[in-house]
Every structure is written in structure tokens, then in C-alpha cells.
Amino acid sequence: MVDKSGAKSDPSKVIKTDAEWKATLPPDVYSIARKQGTEPAFTGAYHAEKRAGLYRCACCGQDLFESKTKFDSGTGWPSFYAPVLGEAVATKTDFAHGWIRTEVLCARCDAHLGHVFDDGPRPTGQRYCMNSGALAFEPKSGEKK
């Protein structure tokens, strides 16, 4: 599927064993994306990223978020008010750590990306609070660091 911005959502599932993911991913990405880890606030590579570009799943390359939906939430994690396509991400209820949250997963490979909250800006009111370690950023052509 392709939306009007050219972003694509690949509906074909990527299925690998835990051993295959562990063998192919860097340890920090594996810990976050496959074991539901969380990087410490303000330490991720993308929390302060300002360049235009596209954020993809670090595990399978699925297009997830565009920089135009990124905002500074003050939380220390990259935050977005909407995914590039609704079907690019999936959600499930997370009961870990003594409270109920909504976990965000890559719809293509089930990688743990972070959580979504109802305290974001307009137009959606959503805050997709993501781990940099679960994302791969591709700057827009011509953008410099």
C-alpha cells in the first residue's frame, strides 16, 4: 500500500524465530524491539533529531513515521502524533510495570516500538512515544546532520 506522501506499508508479515532475530540485530535493538525494552530518556539517537525524513522499523524496514509528525514532547523519546499509515502499526494492551498502557508494535514484524498516549498535539491528540533503538531514520535527500 502507498499513501499520498509515497509512504509504503508492506502487509506481508516477517516471521523469524527469537534466535534468528538475536543473530541478526544489534544487542540494543534486540533488547528493545524483541524483548520490550526501553532506552533511558534523552539517550536515544532520535529524541532530538530535527532533520526531515522517514522513520522505519529497525527490524524489518517498514515505514512507520514521517518527521513532519514528530514533535518535542519533553519526555526524552522521539514522539509523533500519527503513524505514516494507520496499518503500519498495531497496538495491544500492556499490563507491565503495574499500570495499563497501549503498546505500539510494527504491524509487519511485531517489533516493540514504544507506547501511545492520549496527550499529544492536534490534529490527532495522540503521542506515539517511541524508542530510538526500534527505529531506523532515513534523512530526506539533501538533509545534512
C-alpha positions in Angstrom: 0.0 0.0 0.0 1.2 3.6 -0.7 -0.4 6.8 0.7 -0.4 10.2 -0.9 3.0 11.0 0.6 4.6 7.9 -1.0 5.0 6.0 2.2 4.5 2.3 1.9 3.1 -0.3 4.2 4.0 -3.9 3.4 1.3 -6.2 4.5 3.4 -9.3 4.3 4.4 -10.5 7.8 8.0 -11.0 8.7 8.3 -14.0 10.9 11.6 -15.1 12.4 12.5 -17.2 15.5 13.8 -15.4 18.5 17.2 -16.9 17.7 17.1 -15.5 14.2 16.3 -12.0 15.5 19.0 -12.2 18.1 21.6 -13.3 15.5 20.7 -10.5 13.0 20.0 -7.5 15.2 22.5 -5.4 17.3 22.1 -6.2 21.0 20.5 -2.8 21.9 17.9 -3.1 19.1 17.2 -6.8 20.0 16.7 -5.8 23.7 14.2 -3.0 22.8 12.4 -4.3 19.8 12.2 -8.1 20.6 12.3 -8.1 24.4 10.1 -5.0 25.0 13.0 -3.0 26.5 13.1 0.8 26.9 16.1 3.0 26.4 16.7 5.6 29.1 15.1 9.0 28.4 17.2 11.5 26.5 19.7 8.9 25.4 18.3 7.7 22.1 19.7 8.7 18.8 16.5 10.3 17.6 14.9 12.1 20.5 16.4 15.4 19.4 16.5 14.7 15.6 15.3 17.6 13.6 16.0 16.7 10.0 13.3 15.9 7.6 13.0 12.2 6.8 11.3 8.9 7.4 11.5 6.6 10.4 11.4 2.9 9.7 11.3 -0.2 11.8 14.8 -1.2 12.7 13.9 -4.9 12.4 12.1 -5.1 9.0 12.3 -1.7 7.4 8.5 -1.0 7.4 7.8 2.8 7.0 6.4 3.9 10.4 6.6 7.7 11.0 7.4 10.8 9.0 9.4 13.7 10.5 6.5 16.1 9.8 4.5 14.4 12.5 7.4 14.4 15.1 7.1 16.9 18.0 9.1 17.6 21.2 7.0 16.0 23.9 9.6 16.8 26.6 9.7 13.1 27.6 13.2 12.3 26.1 11.9 9.9 23.5 11.0 10.6 19.9 7.3 11.4 19.8 4.9 11.5 16.8 1.3 12.4 16.6 0.5 9.8 13.9 2.0 6.9 12.0 2.7 7.3 8.3 -0.2 4.9 7.6 -2.6 3.5 10.2 -1.9 0.0 9.2 1.8 0.4 9.6 1.5 -0.1 13.4 -0.5 -2.3 15.6 -1.4 -1.9 19.3 -2.0 -4.1 22.3 -2.8 -3.6 25.9 0.4 -3.7 28.1 -0.1 -4.5 31.8 3.6 -4.4 32.7 5.0 -2.2 35.4 1.8 -2.0 37.4 -0.3 0.1 35.1 -2.2 -0.2 31.9 -0.7 1.3 28.7 -1.1 0.8 25.0 1.9 -0.8 23.4 2.8 0.1 19.8 4.2 -2.6 17.5 5.4 -2.8 14.0 2.5 -4.3 12.1 4.8 -6.2 9.8 7.2 -7.9 12.2 5.6 -7.3 15.7 8.7 -5.3 16.9 8.0 -3.4 20.2 8.3 0.3 19.3 7.0 2.1 22.4 3.6 3.2 23.6 0.9 5.6 22.6 -0.9 8.0 24.9 -3.8 10.4 24.5 -1.9 13.5 25.5 -0.5 14.5 22.1 -1.0 17.6 20.0 -3.5 18.3 17.3 -4.7 17.0 14.9 -4.8 13.5 16.5 -4.3 14.2 20.2 -2.0 11.1 20.2 1.6 10.8 21.4 3.4 7.9 19.9 6.3 7.7 22.3 8.9 5.5 20.5 12.3 4.1 21.4 15.1 5.3 19.0 16.6 1.8 19.2 13.5 0.4 17.5 13.7 2.9 14.6 15.9 3.5 11.6 16.0 7.1 10.3 16.4 7.9 6.7 17.0 11.6 6.1 15.3 13.2 3.2 17.6 13.6 0.3 19.7 16.7 0.7 19.3 16.9 4.5 22.6 17.2 6.5 23.1 16.3 10.1 
